[in-house]
Amino acid sequence: MRTRPFPKRPGRIRRINGRGFMKRVRFQVNGETLAGRFEDGRLVAEDGRDFGTDEVTWLPPLVPGTIYGLALNYHDHSEELGLEIPTTPVLFIKARNTLIGHEQPVVAPPGVDYMHYEAELGVIIGRQGRHIKAARALDYVGGYTIVNDVTVRDFVTNMYRPPVKAKGFDTFGPIGPWVVEDEVADPHTLGVRTYVNGEARQEGNTRDLIFDIPAIIEYISAFATLNPGDMILTGTPKGISHIYPGDTMRIVIDGVGALENPVISGE
């Protein structure tokens, strides 16, 4: 049986200025896993109970299906790595064991030299499709979230080898805090910023994607069926840098939210 990626919709979506919106969340309270929405600074479960942010443990806002990552999807990031601009999307699969929620710690493996964040807009597929044309691709999007594609560059030694180990450690996929629905009018005009201990380290904008979201969906769906809950990580802009135990990463994407995670030692 396929895991349901989104919780059941609460009865009514609240409206501000006449426009509906929803921030879908998953969280734990006293060991109980709940799903619902984030509203007025509180987490509201499907059964109507509501909690303050200091009462919960944030979980990834969905249980995704396949997670497709894109490497080198910003011109300036390709340039900072000294690599050629790709002519087709460079894909990899991000493992689900990496996923953690907002405010949960990223564990730094012992003995690594260069560990870094990668701020990315995550695109959630909302309906099944195959051979989707770019002109209709956004009709298949169910929402957006923030993803930090944490990477240990020590293990990226061959650009023709998928970076399974480099990006695959437990806790290397912070995601959240929520999935936004009906809030992002244009996903190609969003500022993307990363702060480490309050210091600005990375800044970009989704307008600079080499392959925009419709092009990516068309490309993937040409060979694979996309299912509800599948997720696409759209790549990171220029500005990656070292992170260490004791640091706190904060990623902000306009119109989506802010994802924050501390780094702790795995030793």
Beta strands, then each sheet from edge to edge (+ up, - down):
strand 1: 15-16
strand 2: 19-20
strand 3: 22-29
strand 4: 32-39
strand 5: 42-45
strand 6: 50-52
strand 7: 57-58
strand 8: 67-71
strand 9: 90-93
strand 10: 99-100
strand 11: 106-108
strand 12: 115-116
strand 13: 119-125
strand 14: 141-148
strand 15: 151-152
strand 16: 173-181
strand 17: 191-196
strand 18: 199-205
strand 19: 231-233
strand 20: 248-253
strand 21: 257-265
sheet 1: 1+ 2-
sheet 2: 6+ 5- 4+ 3- 7+
sheet 3: 6+ 5- 4+ 3- 16+ 10+
sheet 4: 6+ 5- 4+ 3- 16+ 14- 13+ 19- 8- 9+
sheet 5: 11+ 21+ 20- 17+ 18-
sheet 6: 12+ 15-
end
